[in-house]
């Protein structure tokens, strides 16, 4: 049939593409055809920060710092009264797992593995790592508490969990760590947190200047990979504001200190602890 003058031939209908049921898909689906992933209360699809060099380097330098503290305290002696006073930190009395207790200070590599496991399970922010260092320093400088061979695991765990709860908008649940530390319980971790707060006089406030001091001291004394460490910058202006606000709010909430009336607290600083219907363990168990 000839085309009409000035016109075009009618288009033939295109049959829909069908794929035989027994056909096998070769290779992964293109990204635009993959089903979307959604967050839920039990599953979080996040880009793993544990693989980023800046966080690896930070955890390694903190491990070196903690190892130096343990090494400095190795020759210290502790009488029964001291050990009873800080029994909640003592892994010989409150073991976290079935791992054999050696009585020796761990290597820096063992410390790093311990910190990385907590970092991964708790999905911690790198800011909370530096805050944990600040809290440990404050605990040991204001009291006679010392981190040693029999309490280092529970001490570092308590500082990291507390720092994360203070920094994050949503609390880290103690129950999240039961798979990693099967011999503990939410109640046990709650009592550990209460003791830690007591040693801090319930003051978890931390200003940007103190944070920066810890950052640069870690970098100067323990970093061997300046290129990687430099990827992690000190807090920017927003980070400084969040640090001071979050720590002041948390201190006020748990110590009864009244905040200034002109301090505006974003609603996002609330945690799941504020929900009376929540059945999960509270950040502090009274």
Buried (B, 14 or more C-beta within 10 A) or exposed (E): EEEEEEEEEEEEEEEEEEEEEEEEEEEEEEEEEEEEEEEEEEEEEEEEBEEBEBBBBBBBBBBBBBBEBBEEBEEEEBEEEBBEBBEBBBBEEBBBEEEEEEEEBBEBEBBBBBBBBBBEBBBBBBBBBBBBBBBBBBBBEEBEBBBBBBBBBBBBBBBBBBBBBBBBEEBBBBEBBBEBBEEBBBEBBBBBBBBBBEBBEBBBBBEBEBBBBBBEBBBEEBBEBEEBBEEBEBBEEEBBEBBBBBBBBBBBBBBEEEBEEEEEBEEEBBBEBEEEEEEBBBBBBE
